[in-house]
Amino acid sequence: MPKGFFVTGTDTGVGKTIIAGALIKAIQFLGHTTGGMKPVESGCSLEGDVLIPLDGMFLKQYSGMNEPITLITPCCLRSPLAPLPASEIDGIPVHISEIRKAFDILTPGYETIVVEGIGGLMVPITKDYFTIDLIKDFRLPIIVVARPGLGTINHIMLTVQYALKEGLEIAGIVLNYTQSPENSLAEETNPHLLEQICPVPVIGIFPYLKKLDEQEIAKAAMKHLNLEHLKTFL
């Protein structure tokens, strides 16, 4: 069984791609060869007749992978929607078997794999197959990425409780600042509140980065992710 993490979110726009890149750098720092994967990406840019998955390219660059992008992101969709409606609008079928095959080809070449999911657990990939089903197929512990401010507690607890109910292993939660801190009371108290009520730990509070370059993300990963905790899953 491959080792690594599946990065999921409490919502869209919480910064899963940046955290996935940070995890890759952290795991490489711990001495493991690490690949990245974005199995399904919607909102891809069109260059000529080719759809380019920007998140997939980001993970390919950050992990230093040589594999073709078609393995890292085997399903590319143009419409910036959940995969099911994007597939219907674009006229591009989503083949789960091709996604599983790409995963099986990629994983033997690395000690660990970091997979970035699509939105949250219940985003539909096809009519009867959701992100949570992909996590179960890949058999990786999840890292939940969430906003740090007001309203995040409900989103986190719903995600965590449903994941545990479905038998998923949760490595932890990362609170990610995708914009400058508001210095609100919610931001200040949420980490301690989660310690009190959440059955899984907060393993990082990731700062807002003005420069999203490889060096800055790597430095933030070393400083703001709990490397000792991550090590227990590798």
C-alpha positions in Angstrom: 0.0 0.0 0.0 1.5 3.4 -0.9 2.3 5.9 1.8 1.6 9.6 1.7 -1.4 11.9 2.1 -4.6 12.9 0.3 -5.2 16.6 0.7 -8.9 17.5 0.9 -10.6 20.7 1.8 -13.6 21.9 3.8 -14.5 24.0 0.7 -13.1 25.3 -2.6 -10.5 28.0 -2.5 -9.0 27.0 0.8 -5.5 26.6 -0.7 -5.2 22.8 -1.1 -2.6 23.2 -3.9 -0.2 25.3 -1.8 -0.5 22.9 1.1 0.0 19.9 -1.1 3.2 21.6 -2.4 4.3 22.4 1.2 3.7 18.7 2.2 5.8 17.6 -0.8 8.7 19.8 0.4 8.3 18.7 4.0 8.3 15.0 3.1 11.4 15.5 0.9 13.1 17.3 3.8 12.4 14.2 5.9 14.3 12.1 3.4 11.6 10.5 1.3 11.2 10.6 -2.5 7.8 12.2 -3.1 5.5 12.5 -6.1 2.5 14.6 -6.5 -0.8 14.0 -8.2 -4.0 15.9 -9.0 -6.2 13.2 -10.4 -9.0 15.4 -11.7 -8.6 19.1 -12.5 -11.4 21.4 -13.7 -10.9 25.0 -14.9 -7.8 24.0 -17.0 -6.4 26.5 -19.4 -6.6 25.8 -23.1 -3.4 26.1 -25.1 -4.2 25.4 -28.7 -6.1 22.1 -28.5 -4.5 21.0 -25.2 -6.0 21.5 -21.7 -3.2 22.4 -19.3 -3.8 21.6 -15.6 -2.1 24.4 -13.7 -2.4 22.7 -10.3 -1.0 19.5 -11.7 1.9 21.4 -13.3 2.5 23.1 -10.0 2.8 19.7 -8.2 5.0 18.3 -11.0 7.4 21.2 -10.7 7.5 21.2 -6.9 8.1 17.5 -6.6 10.7 17.4 -9.5 8.8 14.7 -11.3 9.8 13.6 -14.8 6.6 11.7 -15.6 4.2 13.2 -18.2 1.5 15.5 -16.9 -1.1 13.0 -18.3 -0.1 10.7 -15.5 -0.1 13.4 -12.8 -3.4 14.8 -13.9 -5.1 12.1 -16.1 -8.4 13.9 -16.2 -8.5 17.6 -17.4 -11.7 19.6 -17.7 -12.1 23.2 -18.9 -15.2 24.4 -17.1 -14.4 25.7 -13.6 -17.0 23.5 -11.9 -17.3 20.2 -10.0 -16.1 17.4 -12.3 -19.6 16.0 -13.0 -21.1 19.2 -14.4 -17.8 20.2 -16.0 -17.6 16.8 -17.8 -21.2 17.2 -19.1 -20.6 20.8 -20.3 -17.2 20.0 -21.9 -18.3 16.8 -23.4 -15.3 15.0 -21.8 -16.1 11.8 -20.1 -14.4 11.0 -16.7 -13.0 7.5 -16.7 -12.3 6.4 -13.1 -10.4 3.4 -14.4 -7.9 5.7 -16.1 -7.4 7.7 -12.9 -6.8 4.5 -10.9 -4.4 3.2 -13.5 -2.4 6.5 -13.4 -2.1 6.2 -9.7 -0.9 2.6 -9.9 1.7 3.6 -12.4 3.0 6.6 -10.5 3.2 5.2 -6.9 5.8 2.5 -7.4 8.4 5.1 -8.4 8.2 7.0 -5.1 8.4 6.3 -1.4 5.4 8.6 -0.8 2.7 10.3 -2.8 0.8 13.5 -2.1 -2.6 13.6 -3.9 -4.6 16.8 -4.1 -8.3 16.2 -4.2 -11.1 18.1 -5.8 -12.9 20.5 -3.4 -14.3 18.6 -0.4 -15.3 15.0 0.3 -18.6 15.1 -1.4 -17.7 16.7 -4.7 -19.1 14.5 -7.5 -16.6 13.2 -9.9 -19.2 11.2 -11.8 -22.9 10.6 -11.0 -22.2 7.8 -8.5 -18.5 8.4 -7.6 -17.4 11.2 -5.2 -14.0 12.5 -3.9 -14.5 10.3 -0.8 -14.7 7.2 -3.1 -11.4 8.2 -4.7 -9.8 8.5 -1.2 -11.0 5.0 -0.3 -9.6 3.6 -3.6 -6.2 5.3 -3.0 -6.2 4.2 0.7 -4.3 7.3 1.9 -4.7 9.2 5.2 -6.3 12.6 4.6 -5.1 16.1 5.6 -8.0 18.5 5.8 -7.2 22.1 4.7 -9.5 24.8 6.1 -9.9 28.5 6.5 -8.8 29.9 9.8 -11.6 32.4 10.4 -15.3 32.6 11.4 -17.4 29.7 10.3 -14.6 27.3 9.8 -15.4 25.2 12.9 -18.6 23.9 11.5 -17.0 23.1 8.2 -14.1 21.3 9.8 -16.3 19.3 12.2 -18.7 18.2 9.5 -15.8 17.1 7.3 -13.9 15.3 10.1 -17.0 13.5 11.5 -18.2 12.3 8.1 -14.7 11.1 7.2 -14.3 9.2 10.4 -17.8 7.7 10.0 -16.8 6.5 6.6 -13.7 4.8 8.0 -11.1 7.2 6.6 -7.9 7.9 8.5 -7.2 11.5 9.2 -3.6 12.7 9.6 -4.7 16.1 10.7 -6.0 19.6 9.9 -4.1 22.5 8.4 -5.5 26.0 8.9 -4.4 28.0 5.9 -4.3 31.7 5.4 -5.1 32.4 1.8 -5.2 36.1 2.4 -3.8 38.5 5.0 -5.0 37.8 8.6 -8.0 39.7 9.8 -6.6 39.5 13.4 -10.1 38.5 14.4 -11.2 36.8 17.6 -12.2 33.7 15.6 -8.7 33.4 14.1 -7.3 33.7 17.6 -9.5 31.2 19.3 -10.2 28.6 16.7 -7.0 26.6 17.1 -7.6 26.2 20.8 -11.3 25.4 20.3 -10.4 22.6 17.9 -8.0 21.2 20.4 -10.9 20.9 22.8 -13.6 19.5 20.5 -12.0 17.9 17.4 -10.9 14.3 17.5 -7.9 14.9 15.2 -5.1 17.4 15.7 -4.3 20.7 14.0 -0.9 19.9 12.5 -0.2 23.3 11.0 -1.3 27.0 10.9 0.0 28.0 7.5 0.7 31.7 7.0 -0.4 34.0 4.2 2.5 34.1 1.7 2.8 37.2 -0.6 5.3 35.3 -2.8 4.1 31.8 -3.8 7.5 30.7 -5.0 9.1 27.3 -4.3 11.6 28.6 -1.7 9.1 30.6 0.3 6.6 27.6 0.4 9.4 25.2 1.5 10.6 27.6 4.3 7.0 27.9 5.5 6.5 24.1 5.4 9.6 23.6 7.6 8.4 26.2 10.1 4.7 25.8 10.2 3.9 22.1 9.6 4.4 19.5 12.4 7.1 17.4 10.8 7.3 15.0 13.7 3.6 14.2 13.4 3.9 13.7 9.6 6.8 11.4 10.1 4.6 8.9 11.9 2.6 8.3 8.7 5.6 7.7 6.5 
